[in-house]
Each structure stands twice: as structure tokens, then as C-alpha cells.
Amino acid sequence: MGQMKRNVGHQFPSHTGRKTWVDGLLSGSRIRVDQPARGRSPWHKDVDGPQTVFSAERIEERFTATRLHNLWPQASLHTQWPGNGSIGDETFDNFYASVLPSSDSSVEISHKIKHAGALLLDKIGPAVLLTHSHAGQYGWILADSRPGHVKAIVALEPFGPPFVTAVFQPFTEVRPFGLSDIAVEYDPPIQGPEELAREIAWSDDFHLCYRQADPPRQLKNVLGIPVLVVTSESGYHAIYDGCTTAFLRQAGVQVDHIELKEFGMRGNGHMFFMEKNSVTIARDIIHSWLFNQSLARRGNQEETSGTISYRQEL
């Protein structure tokens, strides 16, 4: 929707005195980046092309007050947004003030992320990628570009489903390489997206789930990189993240898919890293998964009290 890097660590202080994801989950060595042509990576009108921005009404309907609009079956379950989520509410208005314009061209930004992100990984060395929503495809693109530098991918409701838009009509063809707008390497290799044969796995009124036709090609450079996909109870990704996960698994990717409701974390929406129980999600789901992948420290009780603790089994 056009967010800056600071939003990943932001939590509204009027609703909790506890620390944020940045203070806990993301403490230590971390680099938060703005995608090219947004935020502190500024847009240049003669270089980056036209932009678009989400209206306040669209953000209310899809992200912050979904229960009032019921655009998909799970929307009414949303309870974790701080405030009522509507235009005029102080929390909503402060949040909307942080929304930035985004490039009209997902293809162009994907190429720029691939270039800039690969250079960054070359400089800093191996890293865990944390992505969300539209930026979800950048995890697959960067893992494909620099597989030796990506230790794991944590994808919070990543861009999907494969090949086609969902939930909001009309459905249109997108992401010709499955889960990305630009080419990633498959095995056996393809010369173009038309060689990536597909078939319908299942469908309903809100999405059409495609899989590869047999025999499926493998996402060559993402094999062996552990992936965690996290899905909220009430966000529209609850409709199709299962399809996204199935596509990745069919392509040989090692994926754990966690639905927050299965761990007693009810009422979250698409922006769950900013919601009232966000620290619990960071502590009991994401940090635990990283710890089990040997990618996070256990810490001591004093360091982790109120921010990070550990669930040994997910």
C-alpha cells in the first residue's frame, strides 16, 4: 500500500508500553530498507515513472476496518487493529499519514530491487529476509539472485497467489513467472513465461488457484532455503496463502506455513506486525521459528522479558 521501512517496527504507543519488533525480534544486526523510488530511497520523476497511492477508503476497507465492510468471508473477524480502523479515528489518521505513493510498474521496481538488493547482500553477507505483502515477491527474487547470501525467508502474507489476482474483482493475469513479475530460474530452465505450464488446482468465488502442470519445474536457486509463510485469521490472504504455499512446495521449496489462528492468535489482519498482539506474534511464532532454524539466539530472561520468549515446538 506504500509503506516505509519504519512501519515494520512500529507499534502504536498509546495501546501498549511494550517494545516493538525492532526492539525485540529485529534487535542486533539488522538492515531495514525502503524499496527504490519510495521513502528514503527517493522517487525521481524523470527516472522512476508514474506513481499511484491508495486512498484512505481503500485502506480502511482492506486493512484496518475490514469487519465494517465484509469484502471477503474472514473480514468480519478482524479485532486486533488499535482503534476502530476508520477514517477520522486518531490511530487511523496517523497511520494513513505514513502512506506513500508507489510506482505504477511492479516489473520496473522488481528489477530495481533485484539490482540494489543483490548489491546490498554482496556487501553485508548472508541474511534472513523479512518480507510483507507486495514485497513478498522480492524475497523469491533476491533468493534467486543471491542464493548463497539468503539464510531464510520470513514472508508475512506474501504477494500472491500464482499467476492471477484474487479476492477483488475483476481477476487479472499477473506474475507470469508464478510468484514474481520478473524471471526467476527454474529447473528445467525456461526461455519465457509461456513455457511455465499450469493448471487449475482449485477455485472458489474469491480466487483461482493455479499449480504447475506435471512434471513441475523446480525453483532452482530457492531450494534448500527455509521459508516461513505467516497468515492472519481475518486478512484477505487467508483466502489464498495456502495456494501460494502449495505452489512453492510443488516447486521444491521447503516451506512452513503458520496460520496465526491455529496458535490462538485470533482477530489479526494483513498488518498484524502493527496490531495489538504484534509482540506475541514476534515472540511465539517468528522468533521461535528462527530459533528452531538456528538463526536466532535464545537470550536470557532479563533480556527477553516482555519482548522475546521461546516456544520450543511450533
HELIX and SHEET records of a PDB file:
HELIX    1   1 LYS A    5  GLY A    9  5                                   5    
HELIX    2   2 PRO A   13  HIS A   15  5                                   3    
HELIX    3   3 ALA A   56  ILE A   59  1                                   4    
HELIX    4   4 GLU A   60  THR A   64  3                                   5    
HELIX    5   5 THR A   66  LEU A   68  5                                   3    
HELIX    6   6 ALA A   75  LEU A   77  5                                   3    
HELIX    7   7 GLU A   90  TYR A   96  1                                   7    
HELIX    8   8 SER A  106  ILE A  124  1                                  19    
HELIX    9   9 GLY A  136  SER A  145  1                                  10    
HELIX   10  10 PRO A  147  HIS A  149  5                                   3    
HELIX   11  11 PRO A  193  GLU A  195  5                                   3    
HELIX   12  12 TYR A  236  ALA A  238  5                                   3    
HELIX   13  13 ASP A  241  GLN A  250  1                                  10    
HELIX   14  14 LEU A  260  PHE A  263  5                                   4    
HELIX   15  15 PHE A  272  MET A  274  5                                   3    
HELIX   16  16 SER A  278  ILE A  281  1                                   4    
HELIX   17  17 ALA A  282  HIS A  287  3                                   6    
HELIX   18  18 SER A  288  ASN A  292  1                                   5    
HELIX   19  19 GLN A  301  THR A  304  1                                   4    
SHEET    1   A 2 GLN A  51  THR A  52  0                                        
SHEET    2   A 2 SER A 102  SER A 103 -1                                        
SHEET    1   B 4 ALA A 127  SER A 133  0                                        
SHEET    2   B 4 VAL A 150  PRO A 158  1                                        
SHEET    3   B 4 VAL A 227  THR A 231  1                                        
SHEET    4   B 4 VAL A 255  GLU A 259  1                                        
SHEET    1   C 2 TYR A 186  ASP A 187  0                                        
SHEET    2   C 2 GLN A 218  LEU A 219 -1                                        
SHEET    1   D 2 ARG A 198  SER A 203  0                                        
SHEET    2   D 2 LEU A 208  GLN A 212 -1                                        
END                                                                             
